[in-house]
Amino acid sequence: MAKRATVADRPRTPRWLRPTIVGVLLAVAFYQMSGWLFHNLKGFLGLLFLAWLFSITIEPIVDRLERFGMRRGAGTGLVLFSLIALTIGFFAVFGTLLFDQIAQLLTTLPDALTRITDWANRTFDTNFKTGDELFKITPDTVRDLAQRFTPGVLGVLSTLVGALFQILTMLLFVFYMSAEGPKMRRTIASWFPARQQQLIANVWETSVEKAGGYVVSRLILAAAASIFTGIFFLIIGVPYWLPLAIWTGVVSQFIPTLGTYLAIGLPALIAAVQQPLDGVWVIAFGTVYQQIENYVLHPRITARTVSIHPAVAFGSVIVGATLFGPVGALVSVPVVAILQALAESFGHRYELIPEVGGEEPEPDAPELTADNDDYD
């Protein structure tokens, strides 16, 4: 007669099984929660990072005011007030002209594209669509658009209010991040052991230096490009010179690799519609100015910033735009600059062996022995 299986004879569950199952479930839950938070807070995270970039950009000025005896909060407020006053002053002087030229540019752009398409069809014997076929604008289309967007006036107002709220929120974070910058660094360092606090301080200093230097250098180069381009456009009589100059300066500096060609393409197109020779002059000026910027202005202004390979910069913009949208595209290059600076500061490179470095090994020097003829 078979014996009954006792409790001791039954197979026992391994002790590691339950903790492993619980750990896997917690990891899956944490992953799902992190994805949900990232999806819903990515706009706020991008805004927060923009505020941090803004704060470290003005930090050198605030530090200098603090050394002169001004309280850090008062210095930050003075810098922000000055920037806002300069912005308001710019729009007070050029705002009407800028908005009028933008409105006229948007109105005449379809006609300009139609003329360019007609010229291409005549010159290259193509059959691209032009005019109403290109844009498919009919009275019915206009009526449908009016019916679609007329009820959305409140939506436009709410969008403007939301944008204003975001700007004020970013300025508030900028103020606190700059005014409380040293205190914030000390608080973050206090979370780490003593042997790691110096590393945290070095990482923070490197990040502030590289990201802030990159933003400042790009703003200076964009302003210089806008000023010189606007003067040239005004001299040769390019229409809508002010918005086209600002477009050229901003796009050429904040969109890597392709930005230079996109920046000069639109002004050349508008100039060529009015006078084909002006389009050639615009392209020639853009080419010459790009060389001057690359070999004269850029090395002097960005001497303290990190040089990033164009392919890496372009790829970072694509990744940033995919994750965070337009804000991610804007801040992606400074982030890569910080990572590259940290890798160069704390990483370690080894000397290449001749087979990898492509260098021929040097011949060994003859040893001096008693049998060497030089001793005779």
Secondary structure as the mmCIF struct_conf table of DSSP 4:
data_model
#
loop_
_struct_conf.conf_type_id
_struct_conf.id
_struct_conf.beg_label_comp_id
_struct_conf.beg_label_asym_id
_struct_conf.beg_label_seq_id
_struct_conf.end_label_comp_id
_struct_conf.end_label_asym_id
_struct_conf.end_label_seq_id
HELX_LH_PP_P HELX_LH_PP_P1 ALA A 2 THR A 6
TURN_TY1_P TURN_TY1_P1 VAL A 7 ASP A 9
BEND BEND1 ARG A 10 ARG A 10
HELX_LH_PP_P HELX_LH_PP_P2 PRO A 11 PRO A 14
TURN_TY1_P TURN_TY1_P2 ARG A 15 TRP A 16
HELX_RH_AL_P HELX_RH_AL_P1 LEU A 17 ARG A 67
TURN_TY1_P TURN_TY1_P3 PHE A 68 GLY A 69
HELX_RH_AL_P HELX_RH_AL_P2 ARG A 72 PHE A 124
HELX_RH_AL_P HELX_RH_AL_P3 GLY A 131 PHE A 135
HELX_RH_AL_P HELX_RH_AL_P4 PRO A 139 PHE A 149
HELX_RH_3T_P HELX_RH_3T_P1 THR A 150 GLY A 152
HELX_RH_AL_P HELX_RH_AL_P5 VAL A 153 ALA A 179
TURN_TY1_P TURN_TY1_P4 GLU A 180 GLU A 180
HELX_RH_AL_P HELX_RH_AL_P6 GLY A 181 ALA A 189
TURN_TY1_P TURN_TY1_P5 SER A 190 TRP A 191
BEND BEND2 PHE A 192 PHE A 192
HELX_RH_AL_P HELX_RH_AL_P7 ALA A 194 ILE A 236
TURN_TY1_P TURN_TY1_P6 GLY A 237 GLY A 237
TURN_TY1_P TURN_TY1_P7 PRO A 239 TYR A 240
HELX_RH_AL_P HELX_RH_AL_P8 TRP A 241 PHE A 254
BEND BEND3 ILE A 255 ILE A 255
TURN_TY1_P TURN_TY1_P8 PRO A 256 LEU A 258
HELX_RH_AL_P HELX_RH_AL_P9 GLY A 259 GLN A 274
HELX_RH_AL_P HELX_RH_AL_P10 PRO A 276 ILE A 292
HELX_RH_PI_P HELX_RH_PI_P1 GLU A 293 LEU A 297
HELX_RH_AL_P HELX_RH_AL_P11 HIS A 298 ILE A 301
TURN_TY1_P TURN_TY1_P9 THR A 302 ARG A 304
BEND BEND4 THR A 305 THR A 305
HELX_LH_PP_P HELX_LH_PP_P3 VAL A 306 SER A 307
HELX_RH_AL_P HELX_RH_AL_P12 PRO A 310 PHE A 324
TURN_TY1_P TURN_TY1_P10 GLY A 325 GLY A 325
HELX_RH_AL_P HELX_RH_AL_P13 PRO A 326 PHE A 346
HELX_LH_PP_P HELX_LH_PP_P4 GLU A 351 ILE A 353
HELX_RH_AL_P HELX_RH_AL_P14 PRO A 354 GLY A 357
TURN_TY1_P TURN_TY1_P11 GLY A 358 GLY A 358
HELX_LH_PP_P HELX_LH_PP_P5 GLU A 359 GLU A 367
TURN_TY1_P TURN_TY1_P12 ALA A 370 ASP A 371
BEND BEND5 ASN A 372 ASN A 372
HELX_RH_3T_P HELX_RH_3T_P2 ASP A 373 TYR A 375
#
